[in-house]
Amino acid sequence: MSLITVLPAVPADSPTIASLETHVFHDEPFSLVAFGPGRASAENISRRARQFAKDIELESSNDKGRLTKAVQGDEIVGAAVWKFVRVGDEPEDKSDEEKLHPWGLGGGSVRFCKDTFVRAEKIMERSAEGGDYASEFSFF
């Protein structure tokens, strides 16, 4: 058995990481409600892969986030995502697709996502008392 190595992800890794993320979290009750029954569709996975690729490109020019991959041999076996909010940073420009469907195309509950993610972000802002904070972390 070969060792697992953690490396920075590159845009070409995005489809594999998006598929891995989808399938790891697919059967969780939270994912079912938040992202809906179509969350594992090819269209939704492709959309998430485009977002990962965009994030990786942005990472090279700022310090707002990190997407890393766990590799065993030539296979991606896991990934981790960290996103940071820096005081005074301008908000990122969102694509029309992200503005229209910020939580995917899976038929999930937009209200549930807003209640969970938007409210959580506001709580994190308050708890940071005006300082920088980690906005998101996920390992799969």
N, C-alpha and C positions, 0 to 999 in steps of 0.2 A: 504494500500500500504506500503510495507516494504522499509526501507532505502537502499540506494545504498552505498556500501562499496568498497573502493579501496584497493586492496591487490597485493602483488607480484604474478606474474604468475608462474606456475610450468609447467614442461614439459607436463604433462597430459592435460593441458589447450590448448596446441598448435593447435589441430585440430579444436576446437571450435573457437579460435581466428582467425585462418586462414580463416575459412568459413565466419565468421562475417566480417572480413576485405574485403574479395572478394565481398560480397554482398552489403556492404555499398558503395563501390567505383565502383561497376560494371557499372552503367549507366552514369558515368561521361565521358565526351568527352576525357579528358586526358587519362583515363584508357583504353578506346577503342583503341586509337591510340598507346599508349605506350605498352600495354600488349595484345592487339589483341582480336579477337572474341572468342578464346578458353580460355580466362583468368579464367573462372569459371568452367573449367573442373575438374573432380575429381582428375585427375593426377596433375594438376597445384595447386589445393588447398592442396593436400597431400605434394607436394614439398615445398610449403610455410610453412606448418605445421612443416616439418622437419627442415627448417631454423629457425623458431621460437624456437623449442626445443633446437637446437644447441646454439642459442643466450642465452637462459635461462641458459643452463649449463655453458656457458662462463661467464655469469654475476656473478655466485657464486665465480669465481676465479679472477675477475678483476673489474675495475670500468669504463668500456667502454660503458655500456648501461644499460637500464632498460626496462623491459616489465612488465606492470602492467595490472590488469584486474579490471573492475567495475562489482561488483556482486550485484544482487538483489535477496535475498533469496538464492537459490542454482543455479541460472542462471547467466551466464556471459552475461552482456548487453552492454559491451563496453570494450575498451582496449586503452592503450597508449604506444607508443614506443619512447624512447629517445636513441640516440646513440651519443657518444662523441669521439672525436679524442684528444689524449694526445700527446704532443710533445715528440718525442723520442721513442714512442711505435713501436714495430715491427708490420708489417702488419699481419692480421689474415690469417691463412692457409685456403684456399678455397677448397672445395671438387671438384672432377672432374666435377660433375653435375653443380656446381655454375660457374666454369670456362667456360664450354661449353654453358650454358644457363643462364647467370647472371640475366636476367629479366623475367624468366619464359618460359613456353612452349606454350603460348597462341597465337602465330602467330602475335605478335605485331611488332612494328618498332624498331629494334635494334639501328638504326641510331638516331631515335628520343630519345630513352632512353640515349644513349651516349651523345647526344647534351644537354640533360636536366640534367642528374645526374652527369656525369663526369665533364662537364664544371662548374656546380654549385659547385661541391666539390673544384675545383681549385680556384674559386672565394672566397669561404669561407676560404680556406687556406691563400690566399693573405690578406683578410680582417682581419684575426686574427693576422697578422704580426708576425708569428712565435710562437704564443701562442696556448693554447688549445681552442677547439671550439666544439659547438654542431653541429653535422653533419646531424642529421635527427630528426624530430619530427613528430609524427602522432597520432591523437586521433580519434577513431571511436567507 
